[in-house]
């Protein structure tokens, strides 16, 4: 069945363009608005329902479809991927928390480092200019200079994800922009909080954006260093147990330290992990 051209024209004249426009109307409202018989209104509603209702399927079909879908992005750290049931979960927010020193005077994404890691980790794949070009063409970089610009990019993500078949979005970092946009009357509070979390007696790693952000995160991976050894820990996950593994940074990126025993303090639960900066990070206007 197709919609009668006369009824279709009447729908257009009444500015009923979407399925929602039709379905929120009752039979009698459609009869009056379109000047059609009750049966025609009933058939129209049934047709629209059939067009938008999902088709029934079997569990076997769903299982086969799930196997074909990418549900995780592998980190290439075997032990971590096993704990995360395949890697970074698709469709959620994963936070990497840890002490960071990042110096980038030109504020540019390090494309050289990406190429270096690709060639070192997958030498048989990225062995010529054509494959390197294909890799770099699929990495999109944006540089927001304010939290407002960042929010704008995030709101526009859906179209970019569809257009470019994006599987992973990295934000480095959420805290950097929000911290830089404090109003002048909150600078003292900010310095006090930063000082309190940076005291020599404070040896436990903390998450930096408060409880509101902490609850928004689906998965949290904590990176820390103990006795000159780097560790990555699953500190929060709806599917993975609390676990940690040692790693090192090489030309190929992160690599596991095989056979390395993880200290008890690194294995500690996220329950013992503090959340710092219990403040509102909404940007405020500054008085000039």
N, C-alpha and C positions, 0 to 999 in steps of 0.2 A: 504493500500500500504506500502511496505517496500523497502528499498534501495536495488537495485540489488547487489549481492555479488561482481560482477566484478567491478561495479562502486565504491563500498565501498573500494575495494582493491586499486583502482586507487586514491581515495581520500587519503588513507593512504600513498601511495607512494609519492603523491604530498604534504604531510604534511598538509592536510586540515582536521583538527581534530574537530574544533568547528563550531557551527552554524554561528558565526560571520565570520569565514574564508570563508564560502560558500556564505553568503549573501552579502559580500562586493564585490564579483566578479560579472561581468555581464554575460549574457547568452553566449556571444561569447567567453569570457575568459574561462568559464567552458568548452565550446565545444573544445577549443584549448588545454587547460590544461589536460583534461580527455580523449580527443579523442572520444567524444560521439556525437550523433546527437543532433540537436538543440532542438527537442521535449523532449529528455531525460534530457537535461539541464534544460528545463522549468519545467518538472515534479519533478526534484530534488529540485529546488528552492521552488516550491509549497509545497512539502513534508516537507522541513525544516521549512517553515513559519507556516504550520499547527501545527508542533510539539511545537514550542515556543510561538505561539500566545495565549494569555489568552482566555479561553472559555467564551462565553457570559453568562450572568446571569441576574436574575430579581432583582428589588429593594427589593422584599420580601425576597429573598434569602440573599441579602446583609444585610438586617436588622436583620434577624435571626442569621447570622454569627457574626454580631457585638455584639449581646447579649451574645454569648458564649466566646468572646475574653475578656481578661483582659486588660482594657484600663487605669486603675488606680490602684495604690497600696494604700489601706486605711491606714491612720495614726492612726486610732482608736480614734482620737479627732473628735467627731461627728460634731461639728460646723465647724471645719476646713475642714473636708471631704465634707460637704455640699457646702461650698464656692468654693472648688476646683472641684466640680462636680464628687466627688467620691474618691478623694485622690491625691497622687502624680502622675502626668501624665506619662504614659508609653511612651517611645520613645523620650523623651526630656531631657534637662538638668535642674535640679532644684537646686538652690543654697540656702543654709541656712547661713544667715549672722547674726553676732551678736558678742558681747563681749564674749571671751572664756578664761577660765583658765583650761588647761588640763595637768595634771602631770602624767607621765607614765614612771618611771625610767627604767623599764625593756623593754620598747617599745614592749609590747605585747598586743594583743587584749584581752579585759576583757570578757572571756567566762563565768565567774561566774555571771557577771552582766546580760548577756543574759539569762542564765538559771533562775536567780532570777526574771527577768521581765516576762518571759514566764510562770513560775509557779504562779506568783501573778495575772497576767491578765487572763490567761486561765487555772485555776486549774483543770478543768474537762478534759482538753485535755492532759496537760503535768503533769501527776500524777505518772509516773513511769519511770524507767531507760530507757526503750525501746523507749518511746516517746521523752524523752530528747535527746537520742542518735540520733534519726531520725532528730530532729531539728538541732543539732550541726553539723551533717554530711552534711547538706545543706548550711552551711555558710562557704565560702571560703575566707581566709585571705591572703593577700600578703603585704610585707613590703618593698617598694622601698626606696632606700637610696639616690636617686638623681632624678632630674626632667627627666633626660634621661631614667632612669629605669622606671619611671612612664609612660612616653610616650610609652615605649616598652610594658608595661602591657596593656595599653589602646588599642594599635594596635592589640594585641592578644586577645582582649575581644570577638570578634565575635565568634571565635571557642569555647571559654569557655561558652558563653551564649547559644550556640546551644547544646553543649555537656551536660551541667548541667541544662538546662532550667532556666537560671537566669532571674529574673524579676526586680531586684533592684541592682544597683552598687553604693556603697558609697566611696567617696574619702575624707579622713580626714588627711590633707587638701591640697588644691591646693597652698595656699599662703605659707605654711611652707617650702616647698622645694624651691620654686622660690626665696624667701627672703634669703635663706641660700647660694645661688649661685651667689650673686653679685660679680662683679669684684672689686678689691681693690680700683680702682679710683672712684667707685660709692658709696662706703660705706658712705662717708660724705653726699651725696645727700640723701641716704636712711635714715640716722639718722635724717636729717632735716625734711624729710617728716613725719617720724614716730613721731618726736617731735611735729610737727605742728598739727597732728591729735590727739595728746594726751594731749594738753593743757587743764588746768582746765576750761577755758572758752568754750571749745569745748564740748558741751553737746549733740550734735546730732549724732546719729549713722551713720557710713559711710560704704559703700562697699569698699573692700580693694584692689582689683586688677585692678583698672582702667577701662576706658570706653571700651577698646577692649574686656575684659572679660565680662563686664556688658552687652554688646550687644549679647554675645554668649549664655547667660543664657536665657532659655525659661520661667522659673518660679523662682521667688525669694521669699523666706520666711525669714522674719527678726525676730530674737529673741532679746528681750530687757527687761530690768527691770526698772520699774517706781514705786517709793515709796514701794520698797521691794516686789512688785508683778511682776511676770513674764508674758510676753505677746508674742504671736506669730502672726505675721502680714503677710498677702498676699500683698507684695509690688509690685509685677510684675507678670502678668499672661495674656495669650491670651484669657482665657475663664472665669476667675473668677473676681469678683469685688474686690476693695480694702476693706479689712475687717480685723479685729483683734479679738482675744479672749484670755482670761487669762487662765493660766495653772499652775500646780505645778508638782514637780518631786517626785514620790513615788517609792516604790518597784516595782510597775507595769510599771514604765516608766513615760510618760507624761499623766496627767489627767486634764480635764477641771475644772475650777472653775465656777460652775454653778451660774447663777444669778449675776455675777460680772460685773459692769458697766465699760466699757473701756474708759479711759480718751481721751479727744479730741486730745492731742498731739500724742498719739499712733495711732489714726485713720488717721493721716495725710497721704497724697498721696505720692507715690514714687517720684513724681516730685520734692518734697522738700528734697529728700535724696541725699546727696553728694556722689560722687564717688572719693575715695582717691587714691593716688599713681599713678599719671598720668605719668608713666614711662614705659620703655621697660623692660620686665621681662625675655628676652632671656638670658640664662646663658653665662657668659663671662669667658675666660681663665684668670687665676690669674698668675701674675708674681711672680716667686719664688726668 
